[in-house]
């Protein structure tokens, strides 16, 4: 796993490394001795112990066998794989296309009761129209050179988005005003998308706020993120998706969301900004 900007991922990786070190010491071995038993050089052992290199499943099994701790291997492998899911490059997530990525999030959406979403770039997925989602995902597929399953991915995203009209869910969504002007697709596509925002604002489960260009900032625009209940946050970087579960790190995203909420306008003032953006397309 590459160096991750997520302290959740790094903390978990360090915990796996610490457990491997303890197993080695409990066996009465030093790094060079363990390396010789595993058939690799001492530098690799050092990199694993210091969480500079993520051990493979094979590495963990060899390590545990060398230390006479085969019974601990599977738990360590599971822990290591869990870390990998905290920081996942988009090229890995989308190597078979975009549809499966949309579908994989369905269980998380279904069990979440309180959604908080902040976007500085695009209209959040649950509020996207078919044409806007098509334009966006086609751009993503082109940039990331993924297999062309855009139509299927759009259908999956729209199916997932029906959750805003069903069940016991609440959606608090904040967008920067620039999102209303960043054009994906034609002018007609953008106008339809913006009108859709106006209509979804009337849904009882949805609270949509817009942060005006003119807001006096107490919080700078950040990367797009979603908070699912108080359990996890998903952060969208250009290169990867980061899953945040560490309570202290999760609290930062909740704090940032609250600051963004204080900057945003809602109701009639938000509608006015959206209507202004629609007029600019004429």
C-alpha positions in Angstrom: 0.0 0.0 0.0 1.4 3.5 -0.9 1.9 6.0 1.8 -1.6 7.1 2.8 -2.8 10.6 3.8 -5.3 8.9 6.1 -4.1 8.6 9.7 -6.8 5.8 10.1 -5.0 3.7 7.5 -1.5 4.5 8.8 -2.5 3.8 12.4 -3.9 0.4 11.4 -0.8 -0.4 9.3 1.4 0.5 12.3 -0.7 -1.8 14.5 -0.2 -4.8 12.1 3.6 -4.0 12.0 3.7 -3.9 15.8 2.0 -7.3 16.1 4.5 -8.8 13.7 7.4 -7.3 15.7 5.9 -8.8 18.9 5.6 -12.2 17.3 9.3 -12.0 16.2 10.5 -10.9 19.7 8.4 -13.5 21.4 10.1 -16.1 19.3 13.5 -14.8 20.5 14.5 -13.7 17.0 16.2 -10.6 15.7 15.5 -9.1 12.3 18.4 -10.6 10.4 17.6 -14.1 11.9 13.9 -13.9 10.9 15.0 -12.7 7.4 17.2 -15.7 7.0 14.5 -18.1 8.0 12.0 -16.4 5.6 14.5 -16.3 2.7 14.6 -12.5 2.2 17.1 -9.8 3.2 17.1 -7.9 6.5 16.1 -4.6 4.9 12.7 -6.1 4.0 12.1 -7.2 7.6 13.0 -3.6 8.7 10.6 -2.1 6.2 7.7 -4.3 7.4 8.4 -3.6 11.1 8.5 0.1 10.4 5.3 0.0 8.2 7.3 1.2 5.2 6.3 -1.8 3.2 2.9 -3.6 3.5 3.5 -7.4 3.9 1.8 -9.7 1.4 -0.3 -12.7 2.6 2.7 -14.9 1.7 5.0 -12.7 3.8 2.8 -12.9 6.8 2.5 -16.7 6.6 6.3 -17.0 6.2 6.8 -14.7 9.2 4.5 -16.6 11.5 5.9 -19.9 10.4 9.4 -18.8 11.1 8.3 -17.6 14.6 6.3 -20.8 15.4 3.1 -18.7 15.4 1.1 -20.2 12.4 -2.1 -19.9 14.4 -1.9 -16.1 14.2 -1.3 -15.8 10.5 -4.9 -15.7 9.3 -5.9 -13.0 11.8 -3.0 -10.9 10.8 -3.8 -11.4 7.1 -7.4 -10.2 7.7 -6.1 -7.2 9.6 -3.7 -6.3 6.8 -6.4 -6.6 4.1 -8.6 -4.3 6.2 -5.9 -1.7 6.1 -5.8 -2.0 2.3 -9.5 -1.1 2.1 -8.9 2.2 3.9 -6.8 3.6 1.1 -7.6 2.2 -2.4 -6.3 3.7 -5.6 -9.1 4.4 -8.2 -7.3 2.3 -10.8 -7.7 -0.7 -8.5 -11.3 0.1 -7.7 -12.2 0.6 -11.4 -10.1 -1.9 -13.1 -13.2 -3.9 -14.2 -15.3 -0.7 -14.9 -17.5 1.6 -12.9 -20.6 -0.4 -12.4 -19.3 -2.6 -9.7 -18.0 0.4 -7.8 -21.5 1.9 -7.7 -23.1 -1.4 -6.6 -20.5 -2.1 -3.9 -21.6 0.9 -2.0 -25.3 -0.1 -1.8 -25.1 -2.0 1.6 -23.4 1.1 3.2 -26.1 3.4 1.8 -28.9 1.1 2.9 -27.7 0.8 6.5 -26.8 4.5 7.0 -29.5 6.7 8.6 -27.8 10.1 8.6 -25.8 11.1 5.5 -23.6 14.2 5.5 -22.1 15.1 2.1 -19.8 18.0 1.1 -18.8 18.6 -2.5 -16.6 21.3 -3.9 -16.5 19.8 -7.4 -19.6 18.0 -8.7 -23.2 17.4 -7.7 -23.3 14.6 -5.2 -24.2 11.2 -6.6 -27.6 10.8 -4.9 -28.8 14.0 -6.5 -27.5 13.4 -10.0 -29.8 13.2 -13.1 -29.2 10.4 -15.7 -27.7 12.8 -18.2 -25.4 14.5 -15.7 -24.3 11.2 -14.3 -23.6 10.0 -17.8 -21.5 13.0 -18.6 -19.6 12.7 -15.4 -18.9 9.0 -15.4 -17.9 9.1 -19.1 -15.3 11.8 -18.2 -14.1 9.6 -15.3 -13.9 6.5 -17.5 -11.9 8.4 -20.1 -9.5 9.9 -17.6 -8.9 6.7 -15.8 -8.9 4.5 -18.9 -11.5 2.1 -17.4 -13.6 -0.5 -19.4 -16.5 1.2 -21.0 -19.5 0.3 -18.9 -20.8 3.9 -18.3 -24.4 3.1 -19.2 -24.5 0.2 -16.7 -22.7 2.3 -14.1 -25.2 5.2 -14.5 -28.1 2.7 -14.1 -26.5 1.4 -10.9 -26.0 4.9 -9.5 -29.6 6.0 -10.2 -30.9 2.8 -8.6 -28.8 3.5 -5.5 -30.0 7.1 -5.4 -33.6 6.0 -5.0 -32.7 5.7 -1.3 -33.4 9.5 -0.9 -37.1 8.7 -1.4 -37.4 5.5 0.6 -36.7 4.3 4.1 -35.7 6.1 7.2 -32.8 8.2 6.0 -31.8 11.8 6.3 -29.5 13.6 3.9 -27.6 16.8 4.7 -25.9 17.9 1.6 -23.6 20.9 1.0 -22.1 22.1 -2.2 -19.9 25.0 -3.1 -21.6 27.5 -5.5 -19.0 26.6 -8.1 -20.6 23.2 -8.4 -23.6 24.9 -10.0 -21.4 26.3 -12.7 -18.9 23.6 -13.5 -20.4 22.3 -16.7 -20.5 18.6 -17.2 -22.3 17.8 -20.5 -24.3 20.3 -22.5 -26.0 23.4 -21.3 -29.3 21.4 -21.4 -27.8 18.7 -19.3 -26.7 21.3 -16.7 -30.0 23.1 -16.7 -31.9 19.8 -16.2 -29.5 18.9 -13.3 -30.0 22.3 -11.6 -33.8 22.1 -12.0 -33.5 18.6 -10.4 -31.7 20.2 -7.4 -34.6 22.6 -7.0 -37.1 19.7 -7.0 -35.2 17.5 -4.6 -35.0 20.4 -2.1 -38.7 19.8 -1.3 -38.1 16.2 -0.3 -38.6 15.7 3.5 -35.4 13.7 3.8 -33.1 16.1 2.0 -31.5 19.3 3.3 -29.5 21.0 0.5 -27.2 24.0 1.3 -25.1 26.1 -1.1 -22.0 27.9 0.1 -21.9 31.2 -1.8 -18.9 32.5 -3.6 -19.2 35.6 -1.4 -19.2 33.7 1.9 -16.6 35.0 4.4 -14.7 31.8 4.8 -14.1 30.2 8.2 -13.3 26.9 6.4 -11.4 26.6 3.1 -12.8 24.4 0.3 -11.6 20.8 0.8 -11.8 17.5 -1.1 -15.2 16.0 -1.5 -16.2 13.8 1.4 -19.2 11.8 2.8 -19.9 11.0 6.4 -22.0 7.9 7.0 -23.7 8.1 10.4 -20.9 8.6 12.9 -19.2 5.4 11.7 -17.0 6.3 8.7 -16.2 9.0 6.2 -15.2 8.4 2.6 -12.9 10.9 1.1 -12.3 11.3 -2.7 -8.8 12.1 -3.8 -7.8 12.4 -7.4 -5.8 9.1 -7.1 -7.6 7.2 -4.4 -10.6 6.7 -2.1 -9.8 7.0 1.5 -12.0 5.4 4.2 -11.8 7.1 7.6 -12.8 5.2 10.7 -10.5 6.5 13.4 -12.7 8.4 15.9 -10.4 11.4 16.1 -10.0 11.7 12.3 -13.7 11.2 11.7 -14.4 14.0 14.2 -12.4 16.3 12.0 -14.6 15.7 9.0 -17.7 16.2 11.2 -16.2 19.4 12.4 -15.4 20.6 8.9 -19.0 19.7 7.8 -20.4 21.8 10.6 -18.3 24.7 9.6 -19.4 24.4 6.0 -23.0 24.2 7.2 -22.5 27.6 8.9 -21.3 29.1 5.7 -24.1 27.7 3.5 -27.5 29.2 2.7 -30.6 27.1 2.6 -34.2 27.4 1.5 -35.1 30.5 -0.6 -31.6 31.8 -0.6 -30.2 28.5 -1.9 -33.0 28.4 -4.5 -32.0 31.8 -5.7 -28.4 30.8 -6.3 -29.5 27.7 -8.2 -31.9 29.7 -10.3 -29.2 32.3 -11.0 -27.0 29.4 -12.3 -29.8 28.2 -14.5 -30.3 31.7 -16.0 -26.6 31.8 -16.8 -27.1 28.9 -19.2 -29.6 30.8 -21.3 
